[in-house]
């Protein structure tokens, strides 16, 4: 399991607050700590305080154009459509924006 820092715990707590009363499970994934919502990966938090999100395919291009987002890669390979790595600012001011984007994926609701 990834070593969890205080900063990672803070981000995970913020994500849990945004998700609300949904069923959430925490697991180690991709060298990070991921929160699963309804058995699907919602947000994975990394030691560098970036997050991995999976968004709707039809929103991928627009969200990829956001200044804090890039296509997620594993090793040297792209994870493909809908997988984005987001660099959070120190205040995590856009974390809710990204979590809400995740919750719009099929099978999820903004609650």
Helices and strands as residue ranges (DSSP letters): H 6-19, E 24-29, E 32-37, E 40-45, E 50-54, G 57-59, H 60-64, E 69-71, E 73-74, E 77-78, E 83-87, H 95-103
